[in-house]
Amino acid sequence: MLMHLKMLLYNKSFMWLLFFVNLLGTIYGYIWYEGQLSVTEAKFLIFVPDSPTASLFFMIALLGWLLKKNWKLIEALALITLVKYGLWAVVMNLWTYVEIGGIGWMGWMLVASHFAMALQAVLYIPFYRFKLGHILIAAIWTLHNDVIDYVFGQMPTYRSLSDYANNIGYFTFWLSIACILLAISIYQRRSNHIS
């Protein structure tokens, strides 16, 4: 079973399909942020659309693998941000469900698609070749994004969770740390395996 999954994941045709699925999801994600981006100061624009930027990083990493290249910084950014924002959106939508008793089909679509974002990042662990320097830069990007979101108030809004903004910011910070530690553990495991 595991061998069949690996054969599918590493099949070039499947990887191209995944590339185009992520392309469509990335475009949809940027459109979804359109309302927030229209009222965002220019200096914050790059940090606001978190999930589509994470899937954009993964698309670029996928393209690299298809071309037999490893764009290591992009790989580190893809892993950390895909897992982070994938799981973050799942938690926020489930929390909303608990708060108001429903999230509709759109909410469940967001749960499924964002869980798939995190899952694909993990399934392609054998492809990553980033080093500690790449993780450090990706960590700075990720934690800086948290500051922009929760200190400068640029985070996505969940009206039903607005009373919990401080709790969400705290959760997001530690989720970022966990994803950075995941990247470090992948690097260490690969380094130990090589030596």
C-alpha positions as CSV (number, residue, x, y, z in Angstrom):
1,M,0.0,0.0,0.0
2,L,2.8,2.4,1.0
3,M,4.7,1.5,-2.1
4,H,1.7,2.3,-4.3
5,L,1.2,5.6,-2.6
6,K,4.9,6.5,-3.2
7,M,4.6,5.5,-6.9
8,L,1.6,7.7,-7.3
9,L,3.1,10.7,-5.5
10,Y,6.4,10.5,-7.4
11,N,4.8,10.0,-10.8
12,K,5.5,13.0,-13.0
13,S,2.0,13.1,-14.4
14,F,0.5,13.1,-10.9
15,M,3.0,15.9,-9.9
16,W,1.9,18.0,-12.8
17,L,-1.7,17.4,-11.9
18,L,-0.9,18.5,-8.3
19,F,0.9,21.6,-9.7
20,F,-2.2,22.6,-11.6
21,V,-4.6,21.9,-8.7
22,N,-2.3,24.1,-6.5
23,L,-2.3,26.8,-9.3
24,L,-6.1,26.9,-9.3
25,G,-6.2,26.9,-5.5
26,T,-3.6,29.7,-5.3
27,I,-5.6,31.8,-7.8
28,Y,-8.8,31.2,-5.9
29,G,-7.1,32.0,-2.6
30,Y,-5.8,35.4,-3.9
31,I,-9.3,36.2,-5.2
32,W,-10.8,35.1,-1.7
33,Y,-8.5,37.7,-0.1
34,E,-9.5,40.4,-2.6
35,G,-11.8,42.3,-0.1
36,Q,-9.1,42.4,2.6
37,L,-6.4,43.3,0.1
38,S,-8.4,46.2,-1.2
39,V,-8.3,47.9,2.3
40,T,-4.7,46.9,3.1
41,E,-1.9,49.4,3.2
42,A,0.7,48.7,0.4
43,K,3.5,47.9,2.8
44,F,1.5,44.9,4.3
45,L,0.1,43.5,1.0
46,I,2.7,40.7,0.6
47,F,2.0,39.4,4.2
48,V,-1.8,39.3,4.1
49,P,-2.8,36.4,1.7
50,D,-1.2,33.7,3.8
51,S,-2.6,30.4,2.4
52,P,-2.3,31.3,-1.3
53,T,1.2,32.4,-0.8
54,A,2.0,29.1,1.0
55,S,0.5,27.1,-1.9
56,L,2.5,29.4,-4.3
57,F,5.7,28.4,-2.6
58,F,4.7,24.7,-2.9
59,M,3.9,25.1,-6.6
60,I,7.4,26.6,-7.2
61,A,9.0,23.8,-5.2
62,L,7.0,21.2,-7.3
63,L,8.1,22.8,-10.5
64,G,11.7,22.6,-9.3
65,W,11.3,18.9,-8.6
66,L,9.7,18.3,-12.0
67,L,12.7,20.0,-13.5
68,K,15.1,18.0,-11.3
69,K,16.1,21.0,-9.3
70,N,15.9,21.8,-5.5
71,W,15.1,25.5,-4.8
72,K,15.9,25.0,-1.1
73,L,14.7,28.3,0.3
74,I,11.3,27.8,-1.5
75,E,11.1,24.3,-0.2
76,A,11.6,25.5,3.4
77,L,9.0,28.2,3.0
78,A,6.6,25.7,1.4
79,L,6.9,23.1,4.1
80,I,6.7,25.6,7.1
81,T,3.9,27.8,5.7
82,L,1.8,25.0,4.1
83,V,1.7,23.0,7.3
84,K,1.1,26.1,9.4
85,Y,-1.7,27.8,7.4
86,G,-3.2,24.4,6.4
87,L,-3.6,23.4,10.1
88,W,-4.5,27.0,11.2
89,A,-7.4,27.2,8.8
90,V,-8.7,23.8,9.9
91,V,-8.6,24.8,13.5
92,M,-10.2,28.2,12.9
93,N,-13.1,26.7,10.9
94,L,-13.7,23.9,13.4
95,W,-13.6,26.5,16.2
96,T,-16.1,28.6,14.3
97,Y,-18.3,25.4,14.0
98,V,-18.1,25.0,17.8
99,E,-18.9,28.6,18.4
100,I,-21.9,29.1,16.1
101,G,-23.0,25.5,15.4
102,G,-22.3,25.4,11.6
103,I,-19.9,26.6,8.9
104,G,-21.8,25.7,5.7
105,W,-20.4,23.9,2.7
106,M,-17.8,26.7,2.1
107,G,-16.4,26.2,5.6
108,W,-16.2,22.5,5.1
109,M,-14.5,23.0,1.7
110,L,-12.0,25.2,3.4
111,V,-11.4,22.5,6.1
112,A,-10.8,19.9,3.4
113,S,-8.6,22.0,1.1
114,H,-6.5,23.4,3.9
115,F,-6.0,20.0,5.5
116,A,-4.9,18.8,2.0
117,M,-2.4,21.7,1.9
118,A,-0.7,20.5,5.1
119,L,-0.9,16.9,4.0
120,Q,0.8,17.4,0.7
121,A,3.7,19.3,2.4
122,V,4.3,16.3,4.6
123,L,3.8,13.7,1.9
124,Y,6.7,15.2,-0.1
125,I,9.2,15.3,2.8
126,P,11.6,13.0,0.9
127,F,12.0,15.7,-1.8
128,Y,13.2,18.5,0.5
129,R,16.9,19.4,0.4
130,F,16.9,22.6,2.5
131,K,19.6,23.3,5.0
132,L,19.6,25.2,8.4
133,G,20.2,28.6,6.7
134,H,17.1,28.1,4.5
135,I,15.1,27.2,7.6
136,L,16.3,30.3,9.4
137,I,15.2,32.6,6.6
138,A,11.9,30.8,6.3
139,A,11.5,31.0,10.1
140,I,12.1,34.8,10.1
141,W,9.5,35.2,7.2
142,T,7.0,33.1,9.2
143,L,7.4,34.8,12.5
144,H,7.5,38.3,10.9
145,N,4.2,37.4,9.2
146,D,2.8,36.6,12.7
147,V,3.9,40.1,13.9
148,I,2.3,41.8,10.9
149,D,-0.9,39.8,11.5
150,Y,-1.3,40.1,15.2
151,V,0.6,43.3,16.2
152,F,-0.3,45.3,13.1
153,G,-3.8,43.8,12.8
154,Q,-3.6,42.3,9.3
155,M,-4.9,38.8,10.2
156,P,-7.8,37.2,8.4
157,T,-11.0,38.0,10.3
158,Y,-13.4,35.4,11.7
159,R,-16.2,37.5,13.1
160,S,-17.5,34.8,15.4
161,L,-14.0,34.4,16.9
162,S,-13.2,38.2,17.2
163,D,-13.4,38.0,21.0
164,Y,-10.5,35.4,20.9
165,A,-8.0,37.5,18.8
166,N,-5.3,37.3,21.5
167,N,-5.8,33.6,22.0
168,I,-5.6,33.1,18.2
169,G,-2.4,35.1,18.0
170,Y,-0.8,33.1,20.8
171,F,-1.9,29.8,19.1
172,T,-0.6,31.0,15.8
173,F,2.8,31.9,17.2
174,W,3.3,28.4,18.7
175,L,2.0,26.8,15.6
176,S,4.7,28.6,13.7
177,I,7.3,27.4,16.2
178,A,6.1,23.8,15.8
179,C,6.3,24.0,12.0
180,I,9.8,25.5,12.2
181,L,10.8,22.6,14.5
182,L,9.3,20.2,12.0
183,A,11.6,21.6,9.3
184,I,14.6,21.3,11.6
185,S,13.8,17.7,12.5
186,I,13.5,16.8,8.8
187,Y,16.9,18.4,8.1
188,Q,18.5,16.6,11.1
189,R,17.0,13.2,10.1
190,R,18.3,13.6,6.6
191,S,21.7,14.7,7.8
192,N,21.9,11.7,10.2
193,H,20.8,9.4,7.4
194,I,23.5,10.7,5.1
195,S,26.3,10.6,7.7
